[in-house]
Structure formats: C-alpha cells, structure tokens
Amino acid sequence: MGDPTRRDVRETYDRIGEHFAKTRAHPWPAVERFVEGSEKVDVGLDLGCGNARHAAVLADRAERVIGIDASQALLDAARERRESEGFAIDLCRGDATSLPLAARTVDLVVYIATLHHLPTRGDRIESLDELARVLAPGGRALVSAWSTTHDRFEGNEGFDTTVDWTLPGGETVARYYHIYDPAEFEADLRESALAVERAFEERGNCYGVVGVEGKRT
C-alpha cells in the first residue's frame, strides 16, 4: 500500500465509525474549559465532529452549531446523539481542506483530534488556512493533535505512524496519524493564516488557541 490519502482516512472511519463512536462518550476537559470561557456567540463549529460529543458543549454557547466530518458513519452517530440528548446541530459531510462554509461566518470552533489524520503537511496547512478563512473577526478556535509527549510514544520529533483499531470480532484496522512534536505543531499554526494566541500541551496532546486578528503578513 502506498502513502495514505484523505480518501483512505475517510474510508477507514466509515469502516470503524459505528464502533469507534460508542467508545467516545465524554468531551475533553480542555474543550470544556475553552468553550465555557467564551462569550455567547451566533455560530459555533465542531470541525471533525465525530459523534458530536463536543458539539453538545458548543450548543451551550452558540445560537447555531454546525458539525462537519468526512465520515458518513460518524455523522450518523452524531445524528443519533443529537436525537438522544436533544441539542441542536446542523450536520454536514465535508473535507477539512475545503470547508463548505462562507468566509468570516463562524465565531467559535473546536477542531479536536482531526488535524493529525490529514496525511501530508500541505493538507494540514491547507486545513488550518480554511479554518482561518471561515473564522469571523474576533472569532476563536481550539485546535488539537496527538503529541510526542503522549506516553505511548518515544522520542521528541514528529513522525507519521499508524495506530490499529480493533473491531468486535478481533479485526484490526490501521489508522493514519501524524504525531506532532510541540514545536512543530506551533510552527504549523504560525505557518498558516491563523494568529496564535497560545499553544500548550495537555494529556499527550498539542493544543493551540487561535484566531485571525493580528496575523502578520
């Protein structure tokens, strides 16, 4: 098999999505802190929404929440969660490198555990540029990716790898990841059209709080 493509990643999550979604019940603490520390906004976006566990948090701060994911299986899980928990979210299938949203329309974004699945640095920068494009003036986003500081990894330089997902019955499916070292993660944020408010590591993840105002050209 050659190098993975975005289509390969999408097909992987379509294959494992139903089972994967059942194992992702709770929002991450960093997401809860970020959203709860934000003012009320008009439009929130959960980019790479998966089963919408973080969209439910956004719904407490945004009049309208949009969830975008490349995987139809995960969007189906998000729809089930929306119906069972009773929060409002508009769900859309889309590619993180070409978002189906108008420019400057989103006020608050969580982009969690998705960037690291894009298989090239060009894809990742393009995705961050798309995030900058759709953010409204004054808008803010929280971006995360797996870090070399995670206890399952050794070394301190970023690298590409696969991590197996085991389905019921024992079948394993390889998932592509780019594991970021913290300096590399911040460098990619700054290479994009985003303005970096701060970057930090927590629980084996790199995080960036970003916006669009004040970006140097």
C-alpha angles and dihedrals in degrees: 000000000000129000113312122257131205087258090056090052092049092049091049092057093043086056098047100023100104093052094037092054092056090061095052105073107142136052119246116259092234090056092049091051093047095049096040089052092055129089122246110282139187101235130025126185129205101197111198087013099179108181092350097251089142094040087064088060092047090053089070091061106029130066088213127024124197122196120199126185135158093222120081090198091059092045088053088054090049090052090053091050091049091054096045096046098035102229123137121248134152108221125208135173110231149143118254090222092057111029118200092227135103119251121272095009106116125078105183128025138181113195102179131175093340109091090069091061093063104102103219135042088236090057091049094050091045089053092051089049089053089052089053090049095056097041113103120227106284091018120138136203138192113217125188139183136170113275137213084238089074110112093235092066134068127208131035104250125091118255145168120251145148126242118201122235114203116216124205105282093038104275112145124213120195116230120200119233136175104210109210127212108219096248091049091049093053090045091055091049090052092045089059129071090265126108111227116225094178142331127211144159126238133168094349095313134109114225134191129190104206144171138166107247118098095021110157115232 
